[in-house]
Amino acid sequence: MITSSVVNGALPFRIKRPLVSGFAAVPTLDPEVTACLTELEALLSRRVFVAPVVAGPGAAVAAPPAGPGAPPGAAAGAAGAGAAAAKAAGAGGGAPAKTPLDLTVLLASPLTPRRTNLPRWATNSVADRLSKATDDNSWHTLSEIADVTPDLSELKYAVAESLAEDWLNLTPTAQAVLDASRPATRDFLLLIAFRRMGLRDVNAVKNALVSGRAGVRSIADYVAISAARMIVEDEKLDVDDANSDGGQLAKDIRAAALPLNRPLFRARLDAIVDNLLFNSDELKLIEQANIGTIPPELKPQLVQYIKQSPVPIDKNNVKFFLPLFISQIKGGIELEQRPAPDAADADRDFDVTFLTDDEATAVVDRSAVKCAAQLYYTMTLGDELGIFDVVNYFTHHYLVRRTFTIEDPRLRQDLKQYVFSNEFTMTDPRTGLKQTADRSRPAERQMFYRQVFNLGAGPGPDADIVANDEFPRLWKMLMLESANYLQRAQLSPNPTSFVSKQNVMQAVEDLLYNLSAHCTGMANVISPLISAEFTFVTRRILAHPEVIRAVVPGGGSIWKVVENLAMEQRRARPRATVFNNKATYGHQIIRAIAGYDAATFDAEPNFSQFISTVDAYISTQSILQEGLVDDLKGADGTEPDDQVAAGGVALPGNAPQTTDEWDF
């Protein structure tokens, strides 16, 4: 029977965000995917069943009706009458007896994908049994069996209602499989949950359909592999064991969990097929080397190393070369003690480490928002705090006027490269290889700060760069709504259930769309370079032990170095650690916006973590600018000044700065 949770004699009440302003959209399916889904739906819609529906092993619940106009009691004996009639017809020398399909046997059969050769499906698989079964108008479909079984029918429509309420939160793949235009496919998964898994609770069945391995994912794998085989056959690609259910193509597609929409399906399938076509020999060598577990992300790079090796690599010497290649990819082993890399700096290329792959990329570009988070971090510390300016002062003034003997040859090389060659060394986050890049110029950085955040002294309105005029207002609105939520939550006896989160979620959605639209183009190119340069000047120069001993003789951290140099340069000591907190919290907020999902954002502890981070950001900003909290609480919706940083602090680009030229 269907169950629902009851608390203290009443159903629990909780305010939920209406799914009206979500960004989700059902993508267009790949044509081959659509063909496979349609074919499977036709197979599952055949009239091939007469067996009674049972609630569990050996426990009969109801039998399907014997047919239109049947007298009472005929349904219970439909199966036996059908079998007796078939036996009599065979004994009398008439037409061969037709055998109905046993539903229990069908649900226990594996769902193996379609092949391009004969036989089309593996023997005794779901599609194979359905394709070989004989139709009869007096028999029943899967959907009819579900409808005539009392408990199952009630459960079916309860699950359908629950799916409809949460439809916009489902993945595009789940929407494609569970679409109302494919009722037989949905009922097939429902029967598996009801009969094979023994589930009766609405939420349990819904979770099994949406998230379980025997639910949407099984249909998606069937369709993806079937469509991939059709594409490989049509394009005459020489893929080994393409029609083998245990072949590498099928394994890779299952592991990749391919989305079914048109652009992503073809792009990711092409990557899998290309890897099998062009790298199969090298991958076999790597597997045969038997040197231990190799991380999957290193294998594509190892394949390139094997291909480009001046010494031919074969099965006899591969185990000697692979450790060397892995060491080169990882950047080697440095014996000197170095500071631990900062987590925010390590994610130089705004990778998708913390983001589950979102298929709705046609609406929002989450990688662009991650890029904005990276750019915000380096903007706050590099130009708002002025670390780039401090480094220029240190190299062009401090080292010239002070008695400072540089003993470390590596520090001398870094200074030579950065000061005289205007270059720095960075490590590619994908390949692990070191490479040299040119220094960024202040005008370039300011230009892209203005494009993404409308901050800094970037180009005027006549320039090609379009400033993001809406960001300061939207950012301020997020701070305001978060502060209002905290204020209401403090006054509510039960904030989790009765304080609405809609305004905060709307502000997050607005920022997600805004940054996705503006942090594009060359901003995606320069942001990793600025981040890499920031890491170079902080880790390789300012945080070097010799520099710390010279600038802070009494001992201290890199923040003491920055404060002392900035005080000597500007005659005012900046609050370096406060700026560091602002940069870190701001980065975390924008990263959380990049990972925004309406289905899970308002759940605890996700929402609490986000609100806590925003609260910490507001507190930090209030230290840098007096009266910020009062300004937020009394905001009148006016536009912030274009030159004011997010949260209200002006970038130092408006103040006189030292130039990169030597000034004796």
C-alpha positions, 0 to 999 in steps of 0.5 A: 500500500502507499505510505506517507510520513505523519508527524504528531498526527498531521502531515508536515508543512514546509514552504517550497520554492515554486518551479516557475522561474527555473532555467531547466529546458528539455533539450532536443534528443539526438535523432538516433536516440529518438529512433531507439526510444520509439522502437523500445516503446513499441516493443513494450506496448505489445499485447502479449500478456495474460499472466496475473499480476502478483505483489511478490514472489508467489503472492497473487493480487489480481488478474487482468480482465479476460476481455471486453464484455467478459462475465464476472469471474472470467478475469480470475480464470483468464490465464487458465482458460487461455492455456486450456484453449490453446491446448485444445486447439493444438490437440484438435489439429487446428492452428498452432497454439499461441503462447503468451509472455510471462511477465515475471520472466520478462521483468527478470530478463536483462535489458541489453542494447540493440545490435546492428547485426543479427540477432538484433538482441541478446537471446532471452533479453527483454527486447528479444522476448518482446520481439519474438512474442505473438500479439493477440487482441484478447491479451493485454499490454504492460500499461493495462496490467498496471491499471487493473491491479488495485495497489499498483494502479494507485501507486502508478498515478501517485508516482505520476503526480509526484513526477509532475510536481518535480518535473523541472528538477529532473535531469534532461535524460530523466525527462526524455525517458519518463516523458508522458509520450512514452507510457509503456517505458514508464510502466515497465520501470514501475513494474520492475520497482513494484514486482522485482524490487517489492517497493510500495512507498511513492518516494521509494518508487520515484527514487528507484525510477529516477536514480536507481540503476534499474530505472532511467539509467538502464533505459538511457544506457540501452538507448545510448549504446544502441544509438552509438552502434547505429552511428558507428555502422552508418559512418563505417567506423572500425570499432572492435566488438561494437556489437558485443554487450561486453565490448569496450564501446559498451563499457565506456558508454556506460561509464560515461553515462552519456546524456541523450540530447543532440549536441552533448550526445554526439560530442561525447560519443565522438570522444569515446569512439576516437579514443577506441579508434586511435588510442586502443594499442596504447591503452592496451600497453598501459593496461599490460604494464602492471605497474599499479593503479594509474589515475584515469585522468592521466591515461590520455596524457600517457597515450600522447607520451607513448605516441611521441616517444623517440624510443618505440614503446612496446610491451617489453619496455612499457613498464620502464617508461610509464613511471618516468612519463607519470613523473613528468606529467605530475611535474617531477619531485621538488626536494626543497620545502615549498608552501602548500598550494592554495586550494583556490589557486590550484583550480586555475582553469576553473575546472568542473571539480565541484560541479556535477555535469549539467546538461542544460548548457544551452541556458547557463554556462556554469564554466563561465561562472566558475571563471568569474569566481576565479577572476573575482579572487585574483581581482580582490587580492591582486588589484583591490588589495594591490598585490601586483602593485606591491610586487612592482614596488618591491622589484623596482624600488625596494630591491634597488634602494635596500641592501638585500643579497639574493642567495637562492639561485631559483629566486634570482631566476624568478626575479630575472624572468619576471622583471627583465623578461616580463614573463613568469612560469606556470603549470598547465592544470590539465597536462601538468607541464610547465610553460612560460607566459607573458605578464598581464598589464594593469589596463588589460586586467581592469578592462576585463574586471569591467566586462565581468563585474563593472569594476575598476577603471576599464575602457569607456563606453566607446570601447569594444568591451561591454561593461556588466552594468547589472552586476553591482546591483544584483550582487548588492541585492543578494547581500540585502536578501541574505541579510533580510533572511537572517533577520527573519530567521532569528525572529522565527521559532522555526526558520527551516519551515516557515521562513521563505528562501525565495528571494535569496534563490531568485537573487542567486538565479539572477547572478547565475544568468548574469555572470554566465552571459558576461564572463565569456570570450577573452575573459575565459582566456585571461582569467587563468593567466591572471590567476597563474601570475598571481600564484607566481608572484605570491608563492615564488617571490613574496612568500620566499623565505629570503623575502620574508626575512628581509621585509619582516625581520621579526618574522611573519607571513606573506600578509605581513610582507604585503602590509609592510611593503604597501605601507612603505609605498602608500604610507598607509597599512592595508588590512591584508588578512581582511581582504584575503577573507573577502576574496575567499568568501566572494570566491566561495559565493560565486562558486556556489552560484555556479553549482546552483540547483533549484532542487537541492539549493534550499535543502539543509545543510546546503542553504545554511552553508551558503547563507553563512558564507554570505553573512561572513562576507557581509561582516568582512566587507563591513570592516573594510567599509563602515556602515555596509550592513546599515546600507544593506538593510536600508537599501533603496534600490539605487544603482551603485557607482560604477567604480565601486567594487562588489560590496562597496569598496573602490578598486585602487585603480582610481588612486595613483599607482606606481608604474612598471618603469624604474624610478630611482 
